[in-house]
């Protein structure tokens, strides 16, 4: 296994080591499953905003946004940016005032079980775990590519390295370690993304060249892009409507549950929605700039080209890779934390299955198992989109619908759910 040691790989390595150390350091003092899942619920609004954004924006967003903006232009950009902004802001504007009864719940399965009974709680736990495991696998795939760019090693070894680091502090530290590292990771990619855009613009002849290239391209002609009598814009519209619906995934529900009150939920999600929309817009801008300068690139070559170009400045490649890895880690640690709670606290407890007398110990062991399972899934062939579609199909149709209706007061019987 060849290993390239360069200034960039050193920066990348230091970032990984720092996250592991900070995560383990913040894991002290966890003694109960409640502390592991929701902490003491004394998080500041700024911390909750950071962890919402860090969890929402994953490594796959960086890969997809750059390649899809380069390939499909405004057809993809408006859908992604507005969908993220709308979806997260909806939670703050519309749903937050009705979420008071769910604050402090350890998981969405516990909330569903409280409304509809034990069987619904078990089904929710299973669907939530499958959906979350798919998301973790997607992030590990991205992590494999990043470590390959950094060290020149095979992607499978990069997947294992990332899995060991993130699973270690997620399993031991619970929500406190997750939120603490999420803040660090949020700051990292918030700095990195604008720097990448500046780097590309600086290496472009003139900004007028970019605008002229776009003005003459049908992919950026709004009269075509928003002509919903045509099939492509209509497909984009339905995709927007699908993405704009809050699915209340296990991780997003947990961000609601850890808040002090509904006012904090409202403030956190409104601000987070604006930030997520801005981050996605910046990612798409990077893809657009690459399109105007190198329209001949294939979609799959956009990110490798950007990484290769960044190597001309010593250390910049390492900074970019660290920024994207922060997106990966901030999503994975949240997923591992909430899915381990789903398995032990909701699925096993409902069926009277006990691994150990101490529920916290069982949760930590299951967290390690989840990381291992996600590694195995990520090793399989298949695109990021295929994995995302597969995992989402188990959760949204089964859990999101009844939960959305329940929030608005439409609560039917356990059998109908």
C-alpha positions in Angstrom: 0.0 0.0 0.0 1.9 3.1 -1.2 1.7 6.2 1.0 2.6 9.6 -0.3 3.8 12.0 2.5 3.6 15.6 1.3 2.7 19.0 3.0 -0.9 18.4 1.8 -1.1 14.9 3.2 0.4 16.2 6.5 -2.3 18.9 6.8 -5.0 16.3 6.0 -3.6 13.9 8.6 -3.4 16.6 11.3 -7.1 17.5 10.6 -8.1 13.8 11.1 -6.0 13.5 14.3 -7.3 16.8 15.7 -10.9 15.6 15.2 -10.3 12.3 16.9 -8.6 13.9 19.8 -11.2 16.6 20.3 -14.0 14.1 19.9 -12.5 11.8 22.6 -11.8 14.7 24.9 -15.4 15.9 24.8 -16.7 12.4 25.4 -16.0 12.5 29.1 -18.8 12.4 31.7 -21.4 10.4 29.7 -23.1 8.0 32.1 -26.7 7.5 30.8 -28.3 6.7 27.5 -30.2 10.1 27.7 -26.9 12.0 28.0 -25.6 10.0 25.1 -28.7 10.8 22.9 -29.7 14.3 23.8 -27.2 15.6 26.3 -28.3 18.0 29.0 -30.3 20.1 26.4 -28.3 23.2 27.4 -26.8 23.8 23.9 -26.7 27.4 22.7 -28.6 28.3 19.5 -25.3 28.9 17.7 -24.2 25.3 18.5 -27.5 23.8 17.3 -27.3 25.9 14.1 -23.8 24.6 13.5 -24.7 21.0 14.0 -27.8 21.3 11.8 -25.8 22.7 8.9 -22.9 20.3 9.5 -25.2 17.3 9.6 -27.2 18.4 6.6 -24.3 19.3 4.3 -22.4 16.0 3.6 -19.4 15.1 1.5 -21.8 13.8 -1.2 -23.1 17.4 -1.5 -19.7 18.6 -2.5 -19.3 15.9 -5.1 -22.8 16.1 -6.5 -23.1 19.9 -6.5 -19.9 20.5 -8.4 -20.6 17.8 -11.0 -24.3 18.4 -11.5 -23.9 22.2 -11.7 -21.2 21.7 -14.3 -23.4 19.3 -16.2 -26.9 20.7 -15.9 -26.4 24.3 -15.0 -29.3 26.3 -13.7 -31.7 23.3 -14.1 -29.9 21.7 -11.1 -28.8 24.8 -9.2 -32.2 26.4 -8.5 -33.6 23.0 -7.4 -30.8 22.3 -4.9 -30.4 25.8 -3.4 -34.1 26.5 -3.0 -35.0 23.0 -1.8 -32.4 23.1 1.0 -33.4 26.6 2.0 -37.1 25.7 1.9 -36.9 22.3 3.6 -35.0 23.4 6.7 -36.7 26.8 7.0 -40.1 25.1 6.9 -39.2 23.3 10.1 -38.6 26.6 11.8 -41.4 28.6 10.3 -44.2 26.0 10.2 -43.4 23.0 12.4 -41.4 24.3 15.3 -44.4 25.7 17.3 -46.0 22.2 17.2 -42.9 20.3 18.3 -43.0 21.0 22.0 -44.2 17.5 23.0 -41.2 15.9 21.2 -38.5 17.9 22.9 -36.3 15.6 25.0 -37.4 12.4 23.2 -34.3 10.2 22.6 -35.3 9.4 19.0 -38.0 9.7 16.4 -39.0 6.1 17.0 -39.7 6.9 20.7 -41.8 9.8 19.5 -43.7 7.6 17.1 -44.1 4.9 19.7 -45.6 7.4 22.2 -48.3 8.3 19.7 -49.0 5.0 18.0 -47.6 2.2 20.2 -44.9 -0.4 20.4 -45.2 -1.9 16.9 -44.9 1.5 15.1 -41.9 2.2 17.3 -40.2 -1.0 16.1 -41.0 -0.3 12.5 -39.8 3.2 12.7 -36.5 2.1 14.3 -35.9 -0.4 11.5 -36.7 2.0 8.7 -34.6 4.8 10.4 -31.6 2.5 10.8 -31.7 1.4 7.1 -32.0 5.0 5.9 -29.2 6.2 8.2 -26.9 3.2 7.3 -27.2 4.2 3.6 -26.2 7.8 4.3 -23.2 6.6 6.4 -22.1 4.3 3.5 -22.4 7.2 1.0 -20.1 9.4 3.2 -17.6 6.6 3.6 -17.4 6.3 -0.2 -16.5 10.0 -0.4 -14.0 9.6 2.5 -12.3 6.8 0.5 -11.9 9.2 -2.5 -10.5 12.0 -0.3 -7.9 9.8 1.3 -6.9 8.5 -2.1 -6.3 12.1 -3.3 -4.4 12.8 -0.1 -2.2 9.8 0.3 -2.4 7.9 -3.0 -3.7 4.8 -1.2 -6.6 2.6 -2.4 -10.0 3.9 -1.6 -11.0 0.9 0.5 -8.2 1.8 3.0 -9.4 5.3 3.2 -12.9 4.1 4.0 -11.5 2.1 6.9 -9.4 4.9 8.2 -12.3 7.4 8.2 -14.6 4.8 9.8 -12.2 4.0 12.7 -11.8 7.7 13.5 -15.5 8.8 13.3 -16.9 5.7 14.9 -14.5 5.9 17.8 -15.5 9.3 19.1 -19.2 8.9 18.1 -19.5 5.6 20.0 -17.8 6.9 23.1 -18.9 10.5 23.3 -22.5 10.6 22.1 -24.2 13.8 21.3 -21.8 16.0 23.2 -18.8 14.8 21.1 -20.9 15.0 18.0 -22.0 18.6 18.5 -18.5 19.7 19.6 -16.8 18.3 16.6 -19.6 19.4 14.3 -18.9 23.0 15.3 -15.2 22.6 14.4 -16.1 20.9 11.1 -18.7 23.5 10.3 -16.1 26.2 10.7 -13.6 24.3 8.6 -15.8 23.9 5.5 -17.3 27.4 5.9 -13.8 28.7 5.4 -12.7 26.2 2.7 -15.6 26.6 0.3 -15.3 30.4 -0.2 -11.5 29.9 -0.6 -12.0 27.4 -3.4 -14.3 29.8 -5.2 -11.8 32.7 -4.8 -9.0 30.4 -6.0 -10.9 29.6 -9.2 -12.0 33.1 -9.9 -8.4 34.4 -9.3 -7.2 31.9 -12.0 -9.9 33.0 -14.5 -8.9 35.7 -17.0 -11.8 38.0 -16.1 -15.1 37.8 -14.4 -16.7 39.2 -17.5 -15.5 36.1 -19.3 -17.6 34.0 -16.9 -20.8 36.0 -17.4 -20.4 36.1 -21.1 -20.0 32.3 -21.3 -23.1 31.8 -19.2 -25.3 34.4 -21.1 -24.7 32.5 -24.4 -25.5 29.1 -22.9 -29.0 27.5 -23.0 -28.4 25.8 -19.6 -28.5 29.3 -18.0 -31.3 30.8 -20.1 -34.1 31.3 -17.5 -36.8 31.4 -20.3 -35.9 27.8 -21.1 -35.0 26.5 -17.6 -38.4 27.8 -16.1 -40.5 26.8 -19.1 -42.6 24.2 -17.3 -44.4 23.2 -20.5 -41.2 21.3 -21.4 -40.5 17.9 -19.8 -37.0 18.7 -18.3 -38.2 21.8 -16.3 -41.3 19.9 -15.1 -39.1 17.0 -13.8 -37.0 19.6 -12.0 -40.1 21.1 -10.4 -41.3 17.8 -9.1 -37.8 17.1 -7.8 -37.8 20.4 -6.0 -41.2 19.6 -4.4 -39.9 16.2 -3.2 -36.7 17.7 -1.7 -38.5 20.6 -0.1 -40.7 18.4 2.1 -39.1 18.0 5.6 -38.6 14.2 6.0 -37.7 14.5 9.8 -34.9 12.0 9.5 -33.5 10.6 12.7 -30.7 13.1 12.7 -32.9 16.1 12.1 -35.4 15.0 14.7 -32.5 14.7 17.2 -31.5 18.3 16.5 -35.0 19.3 17.4 -35.1 17.1 20.5 -31.9 18.6 22.0 -33.3 22.2 22.0 -34.4 23.9 25.2 -37.8 25.0 23.8 -39.7 25.5 20.6 -38.4 29.1 20.2 -34.9 27.8 20.0 -36.0 25.2 17.4 -37.6 28.0 15.4 -34.5 30.3 15.5 -32.0 27.5 14.9 -33.7 26.0 11.8 -34.5 29.4 10.2 -30.9 30.5 10.5 -29.6 27.0 9.5 -31.9 27.1 6.4 -30.3 30.3 5.2 -26.8 29.1 5.8 -27.5 25.7 4.0 -28.9 27.6 1.0 -25.9 29.8 0.9 -23.4 26.9 1.2 -25.2 25.0 -1.6 -25.1 28.2 -3.8 -21.4 28.5 -3.2 -20.8 24.9 -4.1 -22.8 25.4 -7.3 -20.8 28.5 -8.1 -17.7 26.5 -8.0 -19.2 24.1 -10.5 -20.3 26.9 -12.7 -16.8 28.5 -12.7 -15.3 25.2 -13.7 -17.9 24.9 -16.5 -17.0 28.2 -18.0 -13.3 27.5 -17.9 -13.3 23.8 -18.7 -16.7 22.8 -20.4 -15.0 19.8 -21.9 -14.7 18.0 -18.5 -16.9 15.0 -17.9 -19.0 15.1 -14.7 -16.9 12.4 -13.0 -13.7 14.4 -13.7 -14.8 17.7 -12.2 -13.7 17.0 -8.6 -10.5 15.2 -9.5 -9.5 18.1 -11.7 -10.2 20.7 -9.0 -8.1 18.7 -6.5 -5.2 18.4 -9.1 -5.3 22.1 -9.8 -5.2 23.1 -6.2 -1.9 21.2 -5.8 -0.1 24.1 -7.5 -0.3 26.0 -4.2 1.5 24.2 -1.4 -0.9 23.2 1.3 -4.1 24.3 -0.5 -4.9 20.8 -1.7 -4.7 19.6 1.9 -7.0 22.4 3.1 -9.6 21.5 0.4 -9.5 17.8 1.3 -9.8 18.7 5.0 -12.8 20.9 4.3 -14.6 18.2 2.3 -13.7 15.6 4.9 -15.2 17.8 7.6 -18.5 17.6 5.6 -18.2 13.8 5.6 -17.4 13.4 9.3 -20.0 15.9 10.5 -22.7 13.9 8.8 -21.4 10.4 9.7 -21.0 11.1 13.5 -24.5 12.3 13.8 -25.9 9.3 11.9 -23.9 6.8 13.9 -25.1 8.4 17.2 -28.8 8.5 16.4 -28.9 5.0 14.7 -27.3 3.3 17.6 -30.0 4.8 19.8 -32.6 3.6 17.4 -31.3 0.0 17.6 -30.8 -0.3 21.3 -33.3 2.1 22.9 -36.2 1.5 20.5 -35.8 -1.8 18.6 -34.1 -4.0 21.2 -35.8 -2.5 24.3 -39.2 -2.9 22.7 -38.5 -6.5 22.0 -36.9 -7.1 25.5 -33.6 -7.9 23.9 -30.6 -7.1 26.1 -26.9 -7.2 25.1 -25.7 -5.9 28.5 -27.5 -4.7 31.6 -26.2 -1.2 31.0 -28.0 0.3 28.0 -25.3 2.8 27.4 -22.6 0.1 27.0 -24.9 -1.7 24.5 -25.4 1.5 22.5 -21.7 2.1 22.2 -21.1 -1.4 21.0 -23.9 -1.2 18.5 -22.4 2.1 17.3 -19.2 0.3 16.4 -21.2 -2.4 14.6 -23.1 0.2 12.6 -19.8 1.7 11.5 -18.6 -1.7 10.4 -21.8 -2.5 8.5 -21.7 0.9 6.8 -18.1 0.1 5.7 -19.2 -3.1 4.1 -22.1 -1.4 2.3 -19.8 1.3 1.0 -17.4 -1.3 -0.5 -20.2 -2.4 -2.8 -20.3 -1.1 -6.4 -22.9 1.6 -7.1 -23.2 5.3 -7.5 -23.8 7.7 -4.6 -27.3 8.5 -6.1 -28.2 4.8 -6.1 -27.3 4.4 -2.5 -29.2 7.5 -1.5 -32.3 6.4 -3.3 -32.2 3.0 -1.8 -31.8 4.2 1.7 -34.4 7.0 1.4 -37.1 4.6 0.0 -37.3 2.8 3.3 -37.8 5.9 5.5 -39.8 8.7 3.8 -42.8 6.7 2.6 -43.2 4.8 5.9 -42.2 7.3 8.7 -42.3 10.8 7.3 -45.9 10.8 6.2 -47.5 9.7 9.4 -45.2 11.9 11.5 -46.0 15.0 9.4 -49.7 14.3 9.8 -49.3 13.7 13.5 -47.6 17.1 14.0 -50.7 18.8 12.5 -53.0 16.8 14.8 -54.2 14.1 12.4 -53.6 11.0 14.6 -55.2 7.8 13.6 -55.0 4.3 15.1 -52.0 2.1 15.4 -53.3 -0.3 12.8 -53.8 2.3 10.1 -50.3 3.7 10.6 
